Amino acid sequence: MKVLRRLIYKEVLVAVITVSIAFLGLFFFFDLIDELPNIGKASPLDPKLVFQVSHALVTVGLLIPGRLYELLPITVLIGTIFVFARMAQGSEYTILRTSGLGPWRALGLMLALGLAFVGVTFVMGDYIAPASGKAAQLYKARFDGRLTAGPTGAWLREKQGDRQFSVNVGALTDVSEMKHIRIFEFDTQGHLLSRTQALTGHIATNGKWVLQQVNRSTFTPSTHNGPPTLAQSVEASWTWPTELTAEMVSVALLKPERMSTADLYQYVQHLDANGQSAQRYEIEFWRKVFYPLSCLVMMVLALPFAYLHFRSGTITGYVFVGVMVGISFFLLNNVFGYVGRLNNWEPWLAAAAPSILYSVASLTAFGWLVLKR
């Protein structure tokens, strides 16, 4: 059995690596094309710093781990289908079956290999891809002048005793300096107590925010039910004590899919504690949990291809089927996230639904094609 396991594992690993390299090369080309319009542009902060081809290659290269994380379940499926279809075409798998490789033993072998791919996918998606993705965004921010989540920046919220704060950070530079900061302070009844605007700021080692070029507006409620009294001041520097860390700010400015599971969990806890909607991040958290397990689903889905009986023709059609199934899983995984948010599904259900559907389909195909026939 060790010989059979070594033979199948070697063939599958070589096929998966080959398919992964091919897909990564394709996406590398597409990402590089997306960066071409930025070549030749100077940084708004430093006109001498010009975005060149080498910078585009570095930026795209840092995105490769994230692409590999997204593609691994698909490449596992395509590579495994290719190996099994080729073995079935050359009657090699028939010989393996006569050597004692029964359906359940074959399923056990593939699940064991699938667990290895689950581990690789988890490490890639939870450690390597988030770090490289953040590095790519910060590297690009050197030339863009900022890292932003959109026209309105990122919004955060915090409670301090009987006070509530809504914080808006417009952008984050590559040196972790915040730009265009607005802080709104409210009381328990929702009345605005103060508004602070700062051009720039950074988070000190003691956790406090140190803001520069600050405009402060303080509203004092009137004792006779009249309009509040407004007091304005301009300060060169102002310190704000808060528990909002640099990691929380960067997390709010990063795309959720490029965050690690631990960062997502902590950010969801922060949003829940401050009464903010965390559904988007909860769905992404559960997707991070379930996505590596999809490699097991793909292994089971590919196994029935070994039991197809044909002696003539090519395996192109079967590989094409694998490509279509992999693409459909990728698309469905994204669609269910949006559908879950629109219909207020449980986050874990929205994230696990594609894997559940494909698991049922793969086990049904295995049971009908392998056991019944």
N, C-alpha and C positions, 0 to 999 in steps of 0.2 A: 504493500500500500504506500510505503514511503516513495517508491519509484514513481507510482502513478501521481501522487501528490506533487512531487518535484517536477514532473513533466507538465502537468496542467498549470501549476503556479508559474512556472517559467514562461510558458506560452502566453498566459494571460497578462503577466507583468510586462513582457516585451510589447505586446499589442497595446496595452493601456498607455504605456510610456510613449509609444510611437504616435498614437492618436492624440495624446495630450500635447505633444510637441507640435503636431500639425495644427491643432486648434489654437494653441498659444501664438504660433507664428501668424495665423490669420488675424487674430484679435490685436496682436502687436501692430500689424499693418494698419488696421482700422483706427486704432488709437493714435498712431503716428499721423495719419491723415487728418484727424481732428485737431491735432496740434499745429499743423502746417500754417493756418492763418495767423498764428501768434508769433511765428518766426520773424525776427526783424523789429519787433516792438520793444521799445525801451520802458524800463520801470518808471512809474510816476514818481517814485521816491528817489531814484537815482538814475538820471538820464544816461549815465555811462554804462549801466547794466542792461544789456540787450539780450533778449531771448534768442538763442541760436539753435542750430540743428542738434548740437551736442546736448543742450539743455532739454530739448524735446525728447531725445533718446533716453536721458536719465529719468525724466518724468514718466514716460511710458514704461520704462523698465521697472520702476518701482510699483507699477500697477499689475505686474505679472502675477505675484502671489495671490492677489485678489481675484484675478481672472482664473487662475488655476483652481482656487477654492470653488468658484461658481461652476467650473466645467468638469470637476472630478466625477460626480455621479454620471454625467453624460458620457465621458470618455471611458469610464468603467463599463458602462452598458455596451457601448459600441465595440470596445476592444474585446470584451468577453463574447459578444455575439459573433464577431469575426472569427475568433478561435474555435468556438463550438461549431459554427456552420462549416468551417474548413475541415474540421475533424469529421463531421458527419458526411461531408462530400467525399472525402477520401476513405471512408469506412474505418477511420482510426478509432473513433469513439465506440464503434461496434466491437472492436477488438478489446477496448478497455472494459466494456460491459461484460464480455465473456471472461475477462480476467478477474471479475469479482467487484467491479464498480457498479453497484446497484443504484437505483434512483435516490434512496434516502442517504446512502453514503456519499453520493455525488453532491447532494444538497448540503450535507454537513461540511464537505470540503470547501464548497463555494461560500458558505456562511462564515467559515473560519477565515478565508481570504478576504471576505467582505468586511470582517471586523478590523482587519489590518488597514483597509482603505478608510474605514470609519475613523480610526485613530489618526491617520494622515490628514484626512479632511478636517477633523476637529483641531488639530495643531495648526494647520494652515489657516483656518478661519478664525481661530481664537487668539493666536499669538502673532504669526508671521504677517498675514494679510492686513490686520488692523494697524500694525506698526509701520509697514511699508506704505499703506494707503495714507496714513497721517503724514508720513515723511514726504510723500509725493505732493500732497496738498500744501504743506509748509514750504517745500522747495519751489513749487509754482508760485506761492505767495510772494517770494522774493522778487518776482518779475511783475506780478499783478499789483503788488503793493498791499494786498490784504487777502484774508481768508474770510469769506462771508457765506451765510446760508441763504442769501437772496437779498432783494431790495430792502427788506425790513430788518435784516440781521437776525439775531437770536434773542428770544425772550426767556427770562428766567423769573422765578418767583421764590420768595423766602418769607417766613414768619419769624419775628423777633418779639416775643412776649405778646403784648396787645397791639403790635404794629405789623403791618403787612407791606412788603416791598415788591414792586414789579420792576424788573431790570431789563433794559434793552442794550445789547452790545452790537454795534453796527458791523464791526469787522475785527479780525485778529491778524496781526502781522506775523512774519516768520520768526520774530524774536519774542513772541508771546505778549506783545504790547496790544492792548485793547484800544479801539478807536470809536469815536462817536457814541459815548456812553450816556444813557438816560436812566435815572433812578426815580421812581414815583413811590412816595410813602403814603399809606392810608391807615386810618384807624379801624376799629372793629365794625363801625357802621358804614365803612366804605367811603368816608369823606377824605378828600385829598389834603394831606398835611404839608407836603413839601415836594418840590420837583428839583432834581439836580441834573445838570447837563455838563458833560466834560468832553473836551476834544480828544484827549488820550488818557491812558491810565495803565497801571500794571498791578499785579498781585504780589505783595511783599511776602517775605519768608514767614512772617507771623500770621499770614492769612488775611490781613487787612488790604482793602483796595486803596491804592494811592492814586488819586486823580489829579490831572493838571488842566489848567485853563478852565476853571469851574464857574458856572453860573448857577446860583441857588435861589429858588423862590420858596418862601415859607408862608403858609397860610394859617393864620390864627383865627379860630372861630369867634364870632362876636357873641357877647353875653346878652344881647338884646334881640336875638334872632335876626340880626341884620347880616349884610354880606361880610365875609371873612376879611381880615386885614392882611394885606399882601406886603411882605418884606423881601427885597431882593438884595443880593450881594454878589460880588465878583471876587474870586479868590484864585491865586496862582496855583495853590495846591490844597487838597482836601482829602482827609483820610476817612474811610467808611468801614467800620467793623462789620464783618459778615462771615458766614460759614460757606459761602459760594466759593469753591476752589477753582484753580486754573483748569483742572480736569473737567469740571462741570461745564465751564465756558467752552472749552474745546469740543466737548461731547455735543453740546447744543449746536455748534457750528459745523460739525462733521455729519456726514450722512449716516443714518442708523445702521445700514448694512455694512459699513466699514468699522463698526465698533465691536469690541470683544464682548463675550457673554457677561463677564464680570462688570464691565463698564455699563452695559445695558441694564443689568439688574440694579446696580447702585443708582443709576439715573431714574429708573422706574420708581424706586423707593423714594427718591427725592421728590419726584413729581406727585406721588400719592400723598406724601407728608405735607405738601404745600397746596393740596386741593386742585392740581392741574390734571388735565386729561393725559393719560399715559398709554392709551390704547395702541397708538402707532408703534411705540417702543416696546410694549408688551408683545405685540404680534411679532416684531422683529426678534425679540428675545427668544420666543418659543420656536421661531424659524431657525435660529442659531442652534437650538437644542436638537431639533428634529432633522435638520438638513444633513448632518453627517450620516445619520441612520439610513438615508436614502440609498447609500452605496449597497447596503444589504438588500434593499428592494430591487435594485438594478441587477444584482447577482442572481437573484431568484427569477427575475424576469428574463434573463438571458439563458438560463439553463435549459428550457424547453427546446431551444434551437439545436441542441446537441442530439435530440431525438427525432429530428426531421430526416426522412429517408429520401434521398435523391442521389443519383450517380452522374447526371449530366447537367450542363449549364454552369452558371457562375454563382458566386455568393453575393454579387453586387446588390441584388434585390433584398437580401436579408440584412445586409449592412445598411441599406437605405431605410429599411423598416426600423432598425435600431436608431438611426439618426432622427427619424421622425418621432419616435417614442421619446427619445431624450429631449428633443426640442419641445415637445408637448408638455413634458414634465416641468421643464424650466419655465415655460410660459404659464402653466397652470399654477405653479408655485407663486408666481408674482400676482396672477389674477386673484387668487383666493385671499391674498393679503388685502387687496383693495375691496373685494366683496365683503370680507369680514368687517372691515372698518365701516363700510356703508350700512351694513345690516346689524351692526353691534353684536357680532358673534363673540363667543368666548375666544380670547386670544389664542389659547392652545389649540382650539378646534380649527381656527382659520389657518394656523401654521401647519397642523398635522394632517389636514384633509387630503392634500395631494399624495402624501406618503401612504395614507390609509387606502385611498382609491387604487393606487398602483400596487400596493401589497395584495389587495384582494384580487386584482387582475392577474398578477404574476402567479399567485397560488392557484387560482382557477385554471390558468393555462398549464401549470405544472401538473395539477391533478388530472385534467382532461387528456392532455397529450402524452404524459409520461405514464401515469398509473392506469388510466382507462384503456389506452391504446397499446 
